[in-house]
Amino acid sequence: MQAGPFKTTQTLELFSTSIFDAYKTYNETLRTTFNNSVTTYNELKDAYNTKAELENARNADSLRLFFEQEYLLPQRPCKPAQPPVYSGPVFTFTASDW
């Protein structure tokens, strides 16, 4: 028995728990990766700022400028990239659903 004009139509059915699990997995993985990169960035930034402050203090004092060794500044770190937007399955609601 054929289903009329809809015989080739196929629907995909997702349970809400699978959507929540997909988002949870995505979110936890992304959060862990981003937090690790932020921690690394903060450590590098603090090291850079400490050396920059020492060098600025040396440059401000004319006596230290000539007799102390120059502080080599590490390369300034770049901020970590923002995580991408969630692109997995989502619930879609329309006004007629209410």
N, C-alpha and C positions, 0 to 999 in steps of 0.2 A: 504494500500500500504506500502510495506516494503522498507527500505532505503538501501538494499544490505548488504554488510558486516559491515556497520556502524550503524546498527539498534540499537545496545545496547550502542553505544557511546553517552556520555553525555558531554556537555560543561558547564562551569560555566562562566557566564558573569558578570563582575563587572564594574560599571561605575567609571570613574576617581574621581568623587567627593566623592564616598564612600571610596576609597582608601585614598584620602587626609584627609577625616574626621576621619578615623580610625587612621591614623598617628598623626593627630593633637590632638586627644583625648589622645592617648598613650603618646605623647610627653609632653603635658601639665600636665598630672597626674604624670608622672615620674619626670618632672622638679620640680614640687611643692614638691613632696616627698623628692627628693634629696636635694633641697635647704633648706628645713626644717632640714634635718639631718646635713647638713653642718653648718647651723647657730648654732644648738645645740653643734656640735663638737667644733666650734670656741669659744663659750662661755666657755665650759669646759676646752679647751686648754689654754685660756687666764687666767682662774682662777688657773690652774696648774702652768703656767709659772710665774705668780705673786708670788705665794707661794714659788716656787723654787728659784726665785731671792732673796726674803727675807731671806730664809734659807741660801743661798750661802753668802749673805752679813753678816749674823750672824756668819757663820763659818769662814769667812775671818778675823774678828776682834776677837782677843783672849779675850778681856775683855767682849765683848757681848756674846761670846761663853759660858762663865761660869755664867753670871748673867741674861741673857734673856731666856725666855722660848722657847723651840724648836717649830718650825713651823711644824705642821702636814701637809704633802703633800697629796692632794687628789689623788685618783687613776688616773693614766695617761690615757686620753681618746684614743680610737682607731679611726682611720680615717673612715669616712663612705665608704661603698662599692660603687664602680662605678656602674652606672645603666647598666642594660643589653642592648644588642643590639636589635633594633626593629626587631620583628619577624612576623609582620603582612603581609598583602598582599602588593606586590610590583609590579612595572612595570618591565617587562622583554623585553629588546630590543635585537635584533640580527642584524648582518650586513645586512641581506636581508630586514629588515624593512626600511632602509633608501633608 
